[in-house]
């Protein structure tokens, strides 16, 4: 049943991410991608709120909001929550995770674009 909650939340999160990103990008300066920045900041704020409210990771609402909705709204929210969890147990692991994530994801994107751009 948790898969159903994840799917429903994921569909809603993806649609809302698209609509909010488009709205912000069409109404704010285009110096940086403010639409993406907006959904990342909002998603991180909401994952903190929802994770605090639904402490049980087996709750259907946890699957709907955190894994599904916020997971598709922005993966930055999951990344930030995992980083905080890591930092609370091992600061060096958290710092390593942040550095590796940003470095490898940007490098992987560049490699993918280089390989398939023509």
GROMACS elastic network, one bead per residue, 0.5 to 0.9 nm:
[ bonds ]
;  ai    aj funct       b0    kb
    1     4     6  0.53829   500
    1     5     6  0.68390   500
    1     6     6  0.89286   500
    1    60     6  0.82324   500
    2     5     6  0.51558   500
    2     6     6  0.62119   500
    2     7     6  0.86288   500
    2    58     6  0.86152   500
    2    59     6  0.86725   500
    2    60     6  0.62343   500
    2    63     6  0.62216   500
    2    64     6  0.79015   500
    3     6     6  0.50198   500
    3     7     6  0.60548   500
    3     8     6  0.85904   500
    3    63     6  0.79753   500
    3    64     6  0.88857   500
    3    68     6  0.89096   500
    4     7     6  0.51025   500
    4     8     6  0.61390   500
    4     9     6  0.85031   500
    4    63     6  0.89474   500
    4    64     6  0.83096   500
    5     8     6  0.52514   500
    5     9     6  0.60549   500
    5    10     6  0.83133   500
    5    60     6  0.65735   500
    5    61     6  0.75818   500
    5    62     6  0.88490   500
    5    63     6  0.59158   500
    5    65     6  0.83956   500
    5    67     6  0.88335   500
    5    68     6  0.69917   500
    6     9     6  0.52274   500
    6    10     6  0.57905   500
    6    11     6  0.84989   500
    6    60     6  0.87133   500
    6    62     6  0.89625   500
    6    63     6  0.54027   500
    6    65     6  0.78381   500
    6    66     6  0.85168   500
    6    67     6  0.60578   500
    6    69     6  0.72659   500
    6    71     6  0.88830   500
    7    11     6  0.61055   500
    7    12     6  0.86599   500
    7    64     6  0.77546   500
    7    68     6  0.61315   500
    7    69     6  0.84159   500
    8    11     6  0.53297   500
    8    12     6  0.64227   500
    8    13     6  0.86443   500
    8    64     6  0.69228   500
    8    68     6  0.69701   500
    8    69     6  0.76633   500
    9    12     6  0.52410   500
    9    13     6  0.59991   500
    9    14     6  0.85741   500
    9    63     6  0.79558   500
    9    65     6  0.60714   500
    9    66     6  0.83793   500
    9    67     6  0.77943   500
    9    70     6  0.77120   500
    9    71     6  0.84926   500
    9    72     6  0.79883   500
   10    13     6  0.50617   500
   10    14     6  0.60734   500
   10    15     6  0.86026   500
   10    64     6  0.76080   500
   10    65     6  0.83918   500
   10    67     6  0.76549   500
   10    70     6  0.73682   500
   10    71     6  0.67288   500
   10    72     6  0.51218   500
   10    73     6  0.74885   500
   11    14     6  0.53467   500
   11    15     6  0.63369   500
   11    16     6  0.86555   500
   11    68     6  0.76733   500
   11    69     6  0.71653   500
   11    72     6  0.74712   500
   12    15     6  0.52842   500
   12    16     6  0.60959   500
   12    17     6  0.85047   500
   12    68     6  0.83777   500
   12    69     6  0.61716   500
   12    72     6  0.82062   500
   12    73     6  0.81497   500
   13    16     6  0.51604   500
   13    17     6  0.59800   500
   13    18     6  0.86183   500
   13    65     6  0.87293   500
   13    68     6  0.71943   500
   13    70     6  0.60912   500
   13    71     6  0.75033   500
   13    72     6  0.51766   500
   13    74     6  0.81093   500
   14    17     6  0.50914   500
   14    18     6  0.63032   500
   14    19     6  0.87460   500
   14    69     6  0.74545   500
   14    70     6  0.86714   500
   14    71     6  0.87185   500
   14    72     6  0.51162   500
   14    73     6  0.52130   500
   14    74     6  0.82953   500
   15    18     6  0.52101   500
   15    19     6  0.62467   500
   15    20     6  0.86059   500
   15    72     6  0.88175   500
   15    73     6  0.79904   500
   16    19     6  0.50831   500
   16    20     6  0.59282   500
   16    21     6  0.82673   500
   16    73     6  0.69307   500
   17    20     6  0.53341   500
   17    21     6  0.58976   500
   17    22     6  0.84392   500
   17    35     6  0.87977   500
   17    36     6  0.84123   500
   17    39     6  0.64433   500
   17    72     6  0.78314   500
   17    73     6  0.50816   500
   17    74     6  0.75009   500
   18    21     6  0.52390   500
   18    22     6  0.60826   500
   18    23     6  0.85290   500
   18    35     6  0.89856   500
   18    73     6  0.84557   500
   19    22     6  0.52541   500
   19    23     6  0.60756   500
   19    24     6  0.86472   500
   20    23     6  0.50439   500
   20    24     6  0.61040   500
   20    25     6  0.84204   500
   20    35     6  0.68003   500
   20    36     6  0.87561   500
   20    38     6  0.81335   500
   20    39     6  0.72380   500
   21    24     6  0.53228   500
   21    25     6  0.59811   500
   21    26     6  0.84717   500
   21    33     6  0.87477   500
   21    34     6  0.77799   500
   21    36     6  0.59159   500
   21    37     6  0.86364   500
   21    38     6  0.73919   500
   21    39     6  0.68989   500
   22    25     6  0.51235   500
   22    26     6  0.59998   500
   22    27     6  0.85683   500
   22    35     6  0.66328   500
   23    26     6  0.52813   500
   23    27     6  0.62531   500
   23    28     6  0.85784   500
   23    35     6  0.74583   500
   24    27     6  0.51740   500
   24    28     6  0.57547   500
   24    29     6  0.88472   500
   24    33     6  0.89478   500
   24    34     6  0.65961   500
   24    36     6  0.86448   500
   24    38     6  0.77864   500
   25    28     6  0.56238   500
   25    29     6  0.73269   500
   25    30     6  0.67470   500
   25    33     6  0.69994   500
   25    34     6  0.62822   500
   25    35     6  0.51593   500
   25    36     6  0.85106   500
   26    29     6  0.81741   500
   26    30     6  0.84442   500
   26    35     6  0.87210   500
   27    30     6  0.89507   500
   28    31     6  0.89183   500
   28    34     6  0.72259   500
   28    35     6  0.84524   500
   29    32     6  0.75651   500
   29    33     6  0.86351   500
   29    34     6  0.77336   500
   30    33     6  0.62963   500
   30    34     6  0.71612   500
   31    34     6  0.80889   500
   32    35     6  0.87170   500
   32    37     6  0.85003   500
   33    36     6  0.56262   500
   33    37     6  0.63488   500
   33    38     6  0.86943   500
   34    38     6  0.58505   500
   34    39     6  0.86272   500
   35    38     6  0.50935   500
   35    39     6  0.64314   500
   35    40     6  0.86567   500
   36    39     6  0.53080   500
   36    40     6  0.61214   500
   36    41     6  0.85993   500
   36    74     6  0.87531   500
   37    40     6  0.51596   500
   37    41     6  0.61334   500
   37    42     6  0.85154   500
   38    41     6  0.53015   500
   38    42     6  0.60238   500
   38    43     6  0.83077   500
   39    42     6  0.50892   500
   39    43     6  0.57008   500
   39    44     6  0.83508   500
   39    73     6  0.70171   500
   39    74     6  0.65930   500
   39    76     6  0.89900   500
   40    43     6  0.51013   500
   40    44     6  0.61018   500
   40    45     6  0.85950   500
   40    73     6  0.80701   500
   40    74     6  0.57778   500
   40    75     6  0.79142   500
   40    76     6  0.58070   500
   40    77     6  0.67003   500
   41    44     6  0.51928   500
   41    45     6  0.62164   500
   41    46     6  0.86287   500
   41    76     6  0.83182   500
   41    77     6  0.80049   500
   42    45     6  0.50759   500
   42    46     6  0.60621   500
   42    47     6  0.85264   500
   42    74     6  0.88919   500
   42    77     6  0.84987   500
   43    46     6  0.50988   500
   43    47     6  0.60133   500
   43    48     6  0.85691   500
   43    70     6  0.61243   500
   43    71     6  0.86694   500
   43    73     6  0.66756   500
   43    74     6  0.59949   500
   43    75     6  0.83234   500
   43    76     6  0.73279   500
   43    77     6  0.52828   500
   43    78     6  0.87336   500
   44    47     6  0.52025   500
   44    48     6  0.63276   500
   44    49     6  0.87519   500
   44    70     6  0.85018   500
   44    74     6  0.81459   500
   44    76     6  0.67898   500
   44    78     6  0.77424   500
   44    79     6  0.88196   500
   44    80     6  0.67193   500
   44    81     6  0.77599   500
   45    48     6  0.53293   500
   45    49     6  0.64316   500
   45    50     6  0.87842   500
   45    77     6  0.78336   500
   46    50     6  0.59350   500
   46    51     6  0.82464   500
   46    66     6  0.88054   500
   46    70     6  0.78134   500
   46    77     6  0.80717   500
   47    50     6  0.50999   500
   47    51     6  0.56785   500
   47    52     6  0.81924   500
   47    65     6  0.81888   500
   47    66     6  0.63600   500
   47    70     6  0.68371   500
   47    77     6  0.60477   500
   47    78     6  0.75958   500
   47    80     6  0.88265   500
   47    81     6  0.73627   500
   48    51     6  0.52798   500
   48    52     6  0.60819   500
   48    53     6  0.85897   500
   48    77     6  0.83355   500
   48    81     6  0.73261   500
   49    52     6  0.52623   500
   49    53     6  0.62344   500
   49    54     6  0.86862   500
   50    54     6  0.58554   500
   50    55     6  0.82859   500
   50    62     6  0.77368   500
   50    65     6  0.73211   500
   50    66     6  0.71125   500
   51    54     6  0.52528   500
   51    55     6  0.58379   500
   51    56     6  0.84686   500
   51    57     6  0.85723   500
   51    62     6  0.75759   500
   51    66     6  0.73182   500
   51    81     6  0.87034   500
   52    55     6  0.57344   500
   53    56     6  0.87742   500
   54    57     6  0.72441   500
   54    59     6  0.71860   500
   54    61     6  0.73176   500
   54    62     6  0.60320   500
   55    58     6  0.88660   500
   55    59     6  0.84099   500
   55    62     6  0.81681   500
   56    59     6  0.56271   500
   56    62     6  0.72475   500
   57    60     6  0.84840   500
   57    61     6  0.89610   500
   57    62     6  0.59368   500
   57    63     6  0.75969   500
   58    61     6  0.85016   500
   58    62     6  0.67917   500
   58    63     6  0.74329   500
   59    62     6  0.50717   500
   59    63     6  0.66482   500
   59    64     6  0.87766   500
   60    63     6  0.51860   500
   60    64     6  0.61986   500
   60    65     6  0.86554   500
   61    65     6  0.58217   500
   61    66     6  0.78782   500
   62    65     6  0.54240   500
   62    66     6  0.53807   500
   62    67     6  0.68579   500
   62    68     6  0.85362   500
   63    66     6  0.57560   500
   63    68     6  0.60257   500
   63    69     6  0.83911   500
   64    67     6  0.61700   500
   64    69     6  0.60059   500
   64    70     6  0.84628   500
   65    68     6  0.56399   500
   65    70     6  0.58612   500
   65    71     6  0.80143   500
   66    69     6  0.60143   500
   66    70     6  0.50464   500
   66    71     6  0.61017   500
   66    77     6  0.87238   500
   66    78     6  0.79898   500
   67    70     6  0.62691   500
   67    72     6  0.79160   500
   67    78     6  0.82200   500
   68    71     6  0.51290   500
   68    72     6  0.61409   500
   68    73     6  0.83553   500
   69    72     6  0.55613   500
   69    73     6  0.59339   500
   69    74     6  0.86130   500
   70    74     6  0.58764   500
   70    75     6  0.73599   500
   70    77     6  0.68574   500
   70    78     6  0.77714   500
   71    74     6  0.56199   500
   71    75     6  0.53419   500
   71    76     6  0.83367   500
   71    77     6  0.71869   500
   71    78     6  0.65101   500
   72    75     6  0.65356   500
   73    76     6  0.88780   500
   73    77     6  0.84616   500
   74    77     6  0.58395   500
   74    78     6  0.76378   500
   75    78     6  0.52330   500
   75    79     6  0.62536   500
   75    80     6  0.86466   500
   76    80     6  0.60096   500
   76    81     6  0.85460   500
   77    80     6  0.51707   500
   77    81     6  0.62107   500
   77    82     6  0.86108   500
   78    81     6  0.51819   500
   78    82     6  0.61197   500
   78    83     6  0.85176   500
   79    82     6  0.52113   500
   79    83     6  0.61018   500
   79    84     6  0.87050   500
   79    98     6  0.85747   500
   79   101     6  0.88193   500
   80    83     6  0.50299   500
   80    84     6  0.62434   500
   80    85     6  0.86453   500
   81    84     6  0.51882   500
   81    85     6  0.62135   500
   81    86     6  0.86000   500
   82    85     6  0.50370   500
   82    86     6  0.60740   500
   82    87     6  0.84516   500
   82    94     6  0.83660   500
   83    86     6  0.50525   500
   83    87     6  0.59415   500
   83    88     6  0.85692   500
   83    93     6  0.86566   500
   83    94     6  0.53744   500
   83    95     6  0.80428   500
   83    97     6  0.71977   500
   83    98     6  0.72022   500
   84    88     6  0.61543   500
   84    89     6  0.88084   500
   84    94     6  0.73934   500
   85    88     6  0.52831   500
   85    89     6  0.67465   500
   85    90     6  0.86501   500
   85    94     6  0.81903   500
   86    89     6  0.53156   500
   86    90     6  0.56574   500
   86    91     6  0.67313   500
   86    92     6  0.86664   500
   86    93     6  0.64337   500
   86    94     6  0.50685   500
   86    95     6  0.88291   500
   86    97     6  0.85654   500
   87    90     6  0.50646   500
   87    92     6  0.74888   500
   87    93     6  0.70422   500
   87    95     6  0.77257   500
   88    91     6  0.67923   500
   88    94     6  0.85459   500
   89    93     6  0.84824   500
   89    94     6  0.86578   500
   90    93     6  0.54065   500
   90    94     6  0.64651   500
   90    95     6  0.89229   500
   91    94     6  0.50387   500
   91    95     6  0.62312   500
   91    96     6  0.85523   500
   92    95     6  0.51736   500
   92    96     6  0.60774   500
   92    97     6  0.84915   500
   93    96     6  0.50401   500
   93    97     6  0.60002   500
   93    98     6  0.86421   500
   94    97     6  0.50281   500
   94    98     6  0.62619   500
   94    99     6  0.87005   500
   95    98     6  0.51738   500
   95    99     6  0.62380   500
   95   100     6  0.85440   500
   96    99     6  0.52109   500
   96   100     6  0.59733   500
   96   101     6  0.83511   500
   97   100     6  0.51957   500
   97   101     6  0.58639   500
   97   102     6  0.85385   500
   98   101     6  0.51777   500
   98   102     6  0.61835   500
   98   103     6  0.83872   500
   99   102     6  0.54826   500
   99   103     6  0.59348   500
   99   104     6  0.83072   500
  100   103     6  0.51667   500
  100   104     6  0.56757   500
  100   105     6  0.80495   500
  101   104     6  0.54706   500
  101   105     6  0.58189   500
  101   106     6  0.83331   500
  102   105     6  0.54558   500
  102   106     6  0.61237   500
  102   107     6  0.84837   500
  103   106     6  0.55315   500
  103   107     6  0.61339   500
  103   108     6  0.85252   500
  104   107     6  0.50341   500
  104   108     6  0.58098   500
  104   109     6  0.84024   500
  105   108     6  0.50608   500
  105   109     6  0.60740   500
  105   110     6  0.85513   500
  106   109     6  0.51401   500
  106   110     6  0.61903   500
  106   111     6  0.86363   500
  107   110     6  0.50788   500
  107   111     6  0.61253   500
  107   112     6  0.85484   500
  108   111     6  0.50794   500
  108   112     6  0.60372   500
  108   113     6  0.85056   500
  109   112     6  0.50945   500
  109   113     6  0.60887   500
  109   114     6  0.84603   500
  110   113     6  0.51456   500
  110   114     6  0.60058   500
  110   115     6  0.85613   500
  111   115     6  0.60472   500
  111   116     6  0.85687   500
  112   115     6  0.52379   500
  112   116     6  0.61577   500
  112   117     6  0.81649   500
  113   116     6  0.53602   500
  113   117     6  0.54210   500
  114   117     6  0.55107   500
  114   118     6  0.83303   500
  115   118     6  0.83912   500
